[in-house]
């Protein structure tokens, strides 16, 4: 290669380098503009998504007159806690809260246990009819309670559960979602691990307790969050099964408030806030598990 | 796959000549079956008792006249014959279909758009994502009540805003279409976050180099979205299609609280109509028949997706 061509090559490559850096600079600028556009769009979407929450809080903290004034206003004329004190004074909210809590805790504990055990069986044990049973359990996902409600109501009455918490707890514990999540997770535990323990002479229940269970902590967290949330928010079946006001859960209580002859919507929103806030807190505290559980299984 | 493996093991066990070994294997298999049923037992017992048994009983009740008290009276296919000429039933079926299609299209489209928007780095991205999926944790009852408040045609904030902007207010309670739109909007609000989560997970699986290659070839952002993102998210979309149809078809809480099926029967769904028959007019046999129709539609849908999806395995 002659010195001249070498120089030309160098000049050429230098030329390419300058146009490339120019290209990069314009690209960088373009990227910054798109980032700003994306940011603004995200802001607008999130404002719309957050608005119903915001409005619930505003109405719960507003004096009653605000609701009936014809003026369009996005904040309370003055902040007040009257709606909270009012709703707690006029209704037995503490009892409803307690009912919600008791039912949620029982369903969650029972649900985690039965779904975890079944998930293990469906994932790691070979038995006659296993796949048929699993698909039957999974198929209940497409079964709305309105299909079975009449018969189910008769059943819980016949069993003597009507008028007790059990009318809601027992039918809610085993779920398609729970079994599915548990099976999927436990499938991921390597068989070699279980075989090794088996060779060491561990019995099946000990195997489950000492090998499977400790590995299932993330699964249990997901199950707890999803089951607790579904139970706390459950409405259709409790509406049918919990007719006595001393058994009302919060969603049923909310409906009861709405059904008054002159419903007070500021109080309704105050109570809505009371029911939603624990779930928001639980969600924020366990967001990672919650989102993971949904992303992994695709089921909420 | 495990079924095939088990089949292979069985074949291997039966092919082996020594008698003692074979019976030993059989005994081991029996033990594992017993074990399997004891682990799955509590779950199967609860599902069987509180879902499958009532399902069977509901199927029987759908052929009877039954008020919920006393003995059901057998009337053959009477309830189903009545359904054919029941205008409210057909309205409920049409409403459920319209509602399902509308919520599906809107929440899937929005979920995808927001997932793409929030997939790449963006200041405050984590907070934006949290805000989009937060509505998921709000119960149907609470979102229904928020909807009641926002969409009230006399005191609602939406109509007040429209009036303030010089636009005509929308009669959310007296117009059937408007009422259905309110139900759809509140549902989409609660559902979009779920769809976004699934789409975000799907987007994680698409290699960045595909986009870089397409960009070098001069593909525009829209072209890249159309011919890389959308096709490669196919499995996610398919899955979401199924889940959203299942959820939408079963809608109850929100409609019950927000509109109660009104005005007229403009927002009556199959589920709310079944409920009204069972516990308001106490035509429980008739309600059971509506439930059976609902079930058959769900199963037909499940079967259809199963056929479409033979090559793919959603559950694995």
HADDOCK unambig.tbl for C-alpha pairs under 7 A between the chains (distance, minus, plus):
assign (segid A and resid 35 and name CA) (segid B and resid 122 and name CA) 6.85 0.50 0.50
assign (segid A and resid 38 and name CA) (segid B and resid 117 and name CA) 6.60 0.50 0.50
assign (segid A and resid 39 and name CA) (segid B and resid 122 and name CA) 6.87 0.50 0.50
assign (segid A and resid 42 and name CA) (segid B and resid 128 and name CA) 6.96 0.50 0.50
assign (segid A and resid 46 and name CA) (segid B and resid 128 and name CA) 6.31 0.50 0.50
assign (segid A and resid 46 and name CA) (segid B and resid 131 and name CA) 6.25 0.50 0.50
assign (segid A and resid 46 and name CA) (segid B and resid 132 and name CA) 6.48 0.50 0.50
assign (segid A and resid 49 and name CA) (segid B and resid 131 and name CA) 6.83 0.50 0.50
assign (segid A and resid 49 and name CA) (segid B and resid 132 and name CA) 6.18 0.50 0.50
assign (segid A and resid 49 and name CA) (segid B and resid 189 and name CA) 6.71 0.50 0.50
assign (segid A and resid 50 and name CA) (segid B and resid 131 and name CA) 6.43 0.50 0.50
assign (segid A and resid 52 and name CA) (segid B and resid 146 and name CA) 6.56 0.50 0.50
assign (segid A and resid 56 and name CA) (segid B and resid 146 and name CA) 6.39 0.50 0.50
assign (segid A and resid 67 and name CA) (segid B and resid 155 and name CA) 6.09 0.50 0.50
assign (segid A and resid 68 and name CA) (segid B and resid 155 and name CA) 5.77 0.50 0.50
assign (segid A and resid 70 and name CA) (segid B and resid 160 and name CA) 6.92 0.50 0.50
assign (segid A and resid 72 and name CA) (segid B and resid 160 and name CA) 5.21 0.50 0.50
assign (segid A and resid 72 and name CA) (segid B and resid 161 and name CA) 5.87 0.50 0.50
assign (segid A and resid 72 and name CA) (segid B and resid 164 and name CA) 6.41 0.50 0.50
assign (segid A and resid 114 and name CA) (segid B and resid 42 and name CA) 5.82 0.50 0.50
assign (segid A and resid 114 and name CA) (segid B and resid 43 and name CA) 5.14 0.50 0.50
assign (segid A and resid 115 and name CA) (segid B and resid 43 and name CA) 6.33 0.50 0.50
assign (segid A and resid 117 and name CA) (segid B and resid 39 and name CA) 5.14 0.50 0.50
assign (segid A and resid 117 and name CA) (segid B and resid 40 and name CA) 6.01 0.50 0.50
assign (segid A and resid 118 and name CA) (segid B and resid 39 and name CA) 5.57 0.50 0.50
assign (segid A and resid 118 and name CA) (segid B and resid 40 and name CA) 3.94 0.50 0.50
assign (segid A and resid 118 and name CA) (segid B and resid 43 and name CA) 6.19 0.50 0.50
assign (segid A and resid 121 and name CA) (segid B and resid 36 and name CA) 5.15 0.50 0.50
assign (segid A and resid 121 and name CA) (segid B and resid 39 and name CA) 5.66 0.50 0.50
assign (segid A and resid 121 and name CA) (segid B and resid 40 and name CA) 5.73 0.50 0.50
assign (segid A and resid 125 and name CA) (segid B and resid 32 and name CA) 6.60 0.50 0.50
assign (segid A and resid 125 and name CA) (segid B and resid 36 and name CA) 5.74 0.50 0.50
assign (segid A and resid 126 and name CA) (segid B and resid 32 and name CA) 6.33 0.50 0.50
assign (segid A and resid 126 and name CA) (segid B and resid 33 and name CA) 6.52 0.50 0.50
assign (segid A and resid 126 and name CA) (segid B and resid 36 and name CA) 6.93 0.50 0.50
assign (segid A and resid 127 and name CA) (segid B and resid 32 and name CA) 6.11 0.50 0.50
assign (segid A and resid 127 and name CA) (segid B and resid 33 and name CA) 4.07 0.50 0.50
assign (segid A and resid 127 and name CA) (segid B and resid 36 and name CA) 5.86 0.50 0.50
assign (segid A and resid 128 and name CA) (segid B and resid 33 and name CA) 6.08 0.50 0.50
assign (segid A and resid 142 and name CA) (segid B and resid 246 and name CA) 6.20 0.50 0.50
assign (segid A and resid 142 and name CA) (segid B and resid 298 and name CA) 6.26 0.50 0.50
assign (segid A and resid 143 and name CA) (segid B and resid 295 and name CA) 6.62 0.50 0.50
assign (segid A and resid 144 and name CA) (segid B and resid 250 and name CA) 5.83 0.50 0.50
assign (segid A and resid 146 and name CA) (segid B and resid 271 and name CA) 5.83 0.50 0.50
assign (segid A and resid 146 and name CA) (segid B and resid 274 and name CA) 6.61 0.50 0.50
assign (segid A and resid 146 and name CA) (segid B and resid 275 and name CA) 6.61 0.50 0.50
assign (segid A and resid 146 and name CA) (segid B and resid 291 and name CA) 6.16 0.50 0.50
assign (segid A and resid 147 and name CA) (segid B and resid 288 and name CA) 6.45 0.50 0.50
assign (segid A and resid 147 and name CA) (segid B and resid 291 and name CA) 4.03 0.50 0.50
assign (segid A and resid 147 and name CA) (segid B and resid 292 and name CA) 6.36 0.50 0.50
assign (segid A and resid 147 and name CA) (segid B and resid 295 and name CA) 6.84 0.50 0.50
assign (segid A and resid 148 and name CA) (segid B and resid 54 and name CA) 5.47 0.50 0.50
assign (segid A and resid 148 and name CA) (segid B and resid 55 and name CA) 5.34 0.50 0.50
assign (segid A and resid 148 and name CA) (segid B and resid 58 and name CA) 5.92 0.50 0.50
assign (segid A and resid 150 and name CA) (segid B and resid 58 and name CA) 6.86 0.50 0.50
assign (segid A and resid 150 and name CA) (segid B and resid 278 and name CA) 6.75 0.50 0.50
assign (segid A and resid 150 and name CA) (segid B and resid 284 and name CA) 6.44 0.50 0.50
assign (segid A and resid 150 and name CA) (segid B and resid 288 and name CA) 6.85 0.50 0.50
assign (segid A and resid 151 and name CA) (segid B and resid 54 and name CA) 4.85 0.50 0.50
assign (segid A and resid 151 and name CA) (segid B and resid 57 and name CA) 5.78 0.50 0.50
assign (segid A and resid 151 and name CA) (segid B and resid 58 and name CA) 5.34 0.50 0.50
assign (segid A and resid 152 and name CA) (segid B and resid 50 and name CA) 6.62 0.50 0.50
assign (segid A and resid 152 and name CA) (segid B and resid 54 and name CA) 5.19 0.50 0.50
assign (segid A and resid 171 and name CA) (segid B and resid 46 and name CA) 6.80 0.50 0.50
assign (segid A and resid 171 and name CA) (segid B and resid 50 and name CA) 5.31 0.50 0.50
assign (segid A and resid 174 and name CA) (segid B and resid 43 and name CA) 5.59 0.50 0.50
assign (segid A and resid 174 and name CA) (segid B and resid 46 and name CA) 6.20 0.50 0.50
assign (segid A and resid 174 and name CA) (segid B and resid 47 and name CA) 6.15 0.50 0.50
assign (segid A and resid 229 and name CA) (segid B and resid 137 and name CA) 6.99 0.50 0.50
assign (segid A and resid 233 and name CA) (segid B and resid 139 and name CA) 4.78 0.50 0.50
assign (segid A and resid 235 and name CA) (segid B and resid 253 and name CA) 6.52 0.50 0.50
assign (segid A and resid 236 and name CA) (segid B and resid 253 and name CA) 6.45 0.50 0.50
assign (segid A and resid 251 and name CA) (segid B and resid 141 and name CA) 6.19 0.50 0.50
assign (segid A and resid 272 and name CA) (segid B and resid 142 and name CA) 5.81 0.50 0.50
assign (segid A and resid 276 and name CA) (segid B and resid 138 and name CA) 6.10 0.50 0.50
assign (segid A and resid 279 and name CA) (segid B and resid 137 and name CA) 6.27 0.50 0.50
assign (segid A and resid 280 and name CA) (segid B and resid 137 and name CA) 6.75 0.50 0.50
assign (segid A and resid 291 and name CA) (segid B and resid 197 and name CA) 6.99 0.50 0.50
assign (segid A and resid 295 and name CA) (segid B and resid 197 and name CA) 6.03 0.50 0.50
assign (segid A and resid 295 and name CA) (segid B and resid 198 and name CA) 5.37 0.50 0.50
assign (segid A and resid 295 and name CA) (segid B and resid 201 and name CA) 6.09 0.50 0.50
assign (segid A and resid 298 and name CA) (segid B and resid 198 and name CA) 6.52 0.50 0.50
